[in-house]
């Protein structure tokens, strides 16, 4: 079965709970098999918008879904947890954001989805959690490992260790 890596982030309400609920929905209700998960990290929001800091994590899953089906499941999970993509401000607050970073070593792009994620190699909030669960995974377009991509960041934003396991309560 294909292996995919997802990035999850939240900067509204109970951020940890939002991520935990998203993982539970994805694995219990949508049939994705959780293989591993990173610890939680707190990161500053992008885009100069004044909003709460994010809590971010990454998960490694096994799935029978195609990339487009996985995208739909991720977006349905976001909507279930209160995300309104139509009315939200770009880089603003959101209860949950789920991005597909990698899907095996697939290179894919259409109007709905680009795999690997087109900007993940420039973002510490995606790379730092990935270091824990797939540091040696090779980006199929750039041909560098996650660890190498992290080392090459020009301007890594601050990423702070926030929690250690799924199930921990936000302080």
Secondary structure by P-SEA (a helix, b strand, c coil): cbbbbbbbbbcccaaaaaaaaaaaaacccccccccccccbbbbbbcccccccbbbbbcccccccccaaaaaaaaaaaaaaaccccccccccccccccccccccccccccccccccccccccccaaaaaaaaacccccccccccccaaaaaaaccccccccccccccccccc
